[in-house]
């Protein structure tokens, strides 16, 4: 084989190996692992108060649960988190793109053991991931946050609270609401898990977003393929 041809083939092999090895090294050795999905921490059952009832035979300890009134307005706390999650393939290597922010505001209203209203707004310009390149794409081409800086969700129907939920047990509900994202407004349903812990109400859930339905252009780039849908995740904490 002529030296020139041999050198060309060797160069082509090096390029091909680099095209595969480069993304593998980046994803497995350099890139930080995508954070786990937002979820509620495991519940810790505690006794609010105990009453001692003495009898002739024995002393019986009875748990007394004190449920303070939850009626009124609750506002989003600073440690709330909202973000996106999308599956990516970088030259045959699977990974996930995740961006999050705590720039969230909102209010939840409870009256007569019923959630009568809830809404929250997210400053989408503050979403951050582990990649500045991804963040630039999200802010410009994908979500166009200069034109559509916020996303909002407003609950449309009240939610009845159970006695168990008021006592601190996890509460699951399917909520009807209106989501506005990238200038598109749609009525949706989302399944939530909520929990009342002392003076904090935690609300966790995710919304599947088919990008084309929200006027979001294909996030894919040369060498990077992104699925046609992703998740809008949230873990909100409401306080008095």
C-alpha positions as semicolon CSV with decimal commas, in nm:
position;residue;x (nm);y (nm);z (nm)
1;X;0,000;0,000;0,000
2;X;0,138;0,338;-0,092
3;X;0,248;0,557;0,200
4;X;0,007;0,837;0,106
5;X;-0,294;0,604;0,101
6;X;-0,181;0,440;0,424
7;X;-0,151;0,779;0,596
8;X;-0,495;0,885;0,473
9;X;-0,652;0,563;0,606
10;X;-0,472;0,600;0,936
11;X;-0,595;0,955;0,966
12;X;-0,952;0,851;0,887
13;X;-0,935;0,580;1,156
14;X;-0,805;0,829;1,412
15;X;-1,089;1,071;1,330
16;X;-1,350;0,793;1,351
17;X;-1,219;0,668;1,684
18;X;-1,205;1,023;1,817
19;X;-1,564;1,090;1,709
20;X;-1,682;0,802;1,927
21;X;-1,427;0,815;2,207
22;X;-1,458;1,192;2,254
23;X;-1,828;1,191;2,346
24;X;-1,780;0,876;2,559
25;X;-1,501;1,041;2,757
26;X;-1,703;1,361;2,796
27;X;-2,022;1,186;2,913
28;X;-1,862;0,922;3,136
29;X;-1,551;1,095;3,270
30;X;-1,602;1,470;3,240
31;X;-1,973;1,556;3,240
32;X;-2,149;1,563;3,575
33;X;-2,426;1,307;3,621
34;X;-2,772;1,452;3,562
35;X;-2,946;1,521;3,895
36;X;-3,218;1,280;3,999
37;X;-3,581;1,369;3,933
38;X;-3,736;1,606;4,185
39;X;-3,925;1,408;4,451
40;X;-4,050;1,451;4,805
41;X;-3,815;1,329;5,075
42;X;-3,932;1,011;5,255
43;X;-4,198;1,100;5,509
44;X;-4,098;1,108;5,874
45;X;-4,390;1,029;6,101
46;X;-4,376;1,216;6,428
47;X;-4,616;1,256;6,717
48;X;-4,718;1,616;6,767
49;X;-4,831;1,563;7,127
50;X;-4,903;1,276;7,362
51;X;-5,165;1,241;7,632
52;X;-5,112;0,998;7,917
53;X;-5,424;0,815;8,034
54;X;-5,376;0,629;8,360
55;X;-5,588;0,327;8,445
56;X;-5,581;0,082;8,734
57;X;-5,422;-0,184;8,516
58;X;-5,172;0,006;8,307
59;X;-5,073;0,338;8,160
60;X;-5,182;0,387;7,802
61;X;-5,012;0,645;7,584
62;X;-5,241;0,786;7,323
63;X;-5,116;0,990;7,029
64;X;-5,299;1,317;6,992
65;X;-5,262;1,486;6,654
66;X;-5,300;1,860;6,668
67;X;-5,399;2,000;6,330
68;X;-5,379;2,376;6,320
69;X;-5,596;2,564;6,079
70;X;-5,448;2,567;5,731
71;X;-5,693;2,822;5,596
72;X;-5,543;3,126;5,429
73;X;-5,272;3,208;5,177
74;X;-4,941;3,028;5,140
75;X;-4,656;3,166;4,929
76;X;-4,377;2,991;4,739
77;X;-4,062;2,961;4,950
78;X;-3,711;3,041;4,825
79;X;-3,596;2,676;4,820
80;X;-3,856;2,574;4,560
81;X;-3,718;2,429;4,235
82;X;-3,854;2,413;3,878
83;X;-3,667;2,273;3,580
84;X;-3,661;2,073;3,261
85;X;-3,530;1,725;3,174
86;X;-3,469;1,597;2,820
87;X;-3,302;1,282;2,690
88;X;-3,005;1,339;2,460
89;X;-2,788;1,120;2,241
90;X;-2,437;1,251;2,169
91;X;-2,282;1,036;1,894
92;X;-2,453;0,715;2,014
93;X;-2,389;0,799;2,383
94;X;-2,707;0,846;2,589
95;X;-2,732;1,119;2,848
96;X;-2,982;1,372;2,990
97;X;-2,996;1,748;2,980
98;X;-3,130;1,901;3,300
99;X;-3,169;2,269;3,384
100;X;-3,318;2,417;3,699
101;X;-3,398;2,741;3,877
102;X;-3,529;2,859;4,214
103;X;-3,657;3,188;4,071
104;X;-4,020;3,092;4,137
105;X;-4,306;3,296;4,281
106;X;-4,663;3,199;4,353
107;X;-4,945;3,157;4,601
108;X;-5,173;2,878;4,722
109;X;-5,507;2,948;4,894
110;X;-5,691;2,712;5,129
111;X;-6,042;2,762;5,267
112;X;-6,266;2,514;5,452
113;X;-6,033;2,216;5,393
114;X;-6,022;2,285;5,020
115;X;-5,749;2,426;4,797
116;X;-5,944;2,700;4,624
117;X;-5,663;2,849;4,418
118;X;-5,299;2,797;4,326
119;X;-5,059;2,947;4,076
120;X;-4,687;2,989;4,024
121;X;-4,459;3,176;3,787
122;X;-4,107;3,077;3,682
123;X;-3,835;3,313;3,558
124;X;-3,719;3,101;3,264
125;X;-3,421;3,328;3,195
126;X;-3,252;3,189;3,507
127;X;-3,254;2,818;3,411
128;X;-2,905;2,669;3,453
129;X;-2,762;2,330;3,355
130;X;-2,413;2,183;3,367
131;X;-2,338;2,321;3,020
132;X;-2,312;2,688;2,923
133;X;-2,355;2,582;2,559
134;X;-2,686;2,414;2,641
135;X;-2,795;2,719;2,842
136;X;-2,732;2,948;2,546
137;X;-2,940;2,725;2,321
138;X;-3,224;2,710;2,576
139;X;-3,229;3,086;2,625
140;X;-3,213;3,172;2,256
141;X;-3,331;2,923;1,998
142;X;-3,524;2,675;2,213
143;X;-3,725;2,880;2,466
144;X;-3,652;3,232;2,338
145;X;-3,654;3,368;2,691
146;X;-3,586;3,721;2,567
147;X;-3,936;3,718;2,418
148;X;-4,101;3,480;2,665
149;X;-3,917;3,529;2,997
150;X;-4,171;3,354;3,220
151;X;-4,382;3,039;3,237
152;X;-4,697;3,024;3,449
153;X;-4,936;2,761;3,582
154;X;-5,280;2,844;3,723
155;X;-5,508;2,586;3,885
156;X;-5,859;2,588;3,737
157;X;-6,058;2,366;3,976
158;X;-6,059;2,335;4,357
159;X;-5,910;2,034;4,536
160;X;-6,077;1,871;4,836
161;X;-5,835;1,787;5,114
162;X;-5,874;1,465;5,312
163;X;-5,837;1,431;5,688
164;X;-5,524;1,223;5,626
165;X;-5,372;1,498;5,413
166;X;-5,442;1,757;5,683
167;X;-5,272;1,526;5,935
168;X;-4,954;1,513;5,725
169;X;-4,994;1,208;5,502
170;X;-4,891;1,220;5,136
171;X;-5,181;1,334;4,921
172;X;-5,211;1,256;4,549
173;X;-5,443;1,450;4,321
174;X;-5,493;1,511;3,951
175;X;-5,518;1,886;3,900
176;X;-5,670;2,073;3,606
177;X;-5,492;2,393;3,520
178;X;-5,365;2,630;3,253
179;X;-4,998;2,632;3,156
180;X;-4,840;2,914;2,957
181;X;-4,496;2,838;2,811
182;X;-4,306;3,007;2,527
183;X;-4,613;3,212;2,439
184;X;-4,842;2,908;2,413
185;X;-5,131;2,861;2,659
186;X;-5,299;2,522;2,708
187;X;-5,536;2,359;2,955
188;X;-5,367;2,051;3,100
189;X;-5,398;1,796;3,379
190;X;-5,108;1,713;3,607
191;X;-5,077;1,457;3,885
192;X;-4,936;1,604;4,205
193;X;-4,810;1,463;4,531
194;X;-4,845;1,702;4,824
195;X;-4,761;1,693;5,191
196;X;-4,826;1,921;5,489
197;X;-4,531;1,924;5,730
198;X;-4,577;2,169;6,014
199;X;-4,586;2,512;5,854
200;X;-4,477;2,397;5,507
201;X;-4,680;2,253;5,219
202;X;-4,469;2,061;4,966
203;X;-4,599;1,999;4,614
204;X;-4,419;1,772;4,367
205;X;-4,495;1,672;4,009
206;X;-4,392;1,682;3,644
207;X;-4,554;1,772;3,314
208;X;-4,463;1,599;2,988
209;X;-4,402;1,849;2,711
210;X;-4,419;1,745;2,346
211;X;-4,202;2,022;2,203
212;X;-4,396;2,075;1,880
213;X;-4,717;2,132;2,079
214;X;-4,556;2,427;2,258
215;X;-4,391;2,584;1,952
216;X;-4,053;2,467;2,080
217;X;-3,817;2,398;1,788
218;X;-3,627;2,070;1,768
219;X;-3,351;2,111;2,031
220;X;-3,119;1,877;1,836
221;X;-2,786;2,000;1,700
222;X;-2,528;1,842;1,469
223;X;-2,396;1,543;1,665
224;X;-2,658;1,583;1,940
225;X;-3,003;1,428;1,905
226;X;-3,276;1,523;2,152
227;X;-3,606;1,337;2,191
228;X;-3,920;1,515;2,071
229;X;-4,044;1,563;2,429
230;X;-3,920;1,636;2,777
231;X;-4,035;1,689;3,135
232;X;-4,113;2,009;3,323
233;X;-4,034;1,913;3,684
234;X;-4,117;2,101;4,001
235;X;-4,085;2,073;4,377
236;X;-4,261;2,368;4,536
237;X;-4,263;2,458;4,903
238;X;-4,531;2,694;5,029
239;X;-4,508;2,877;5,364
240;X;-4,731;3,117;5,553
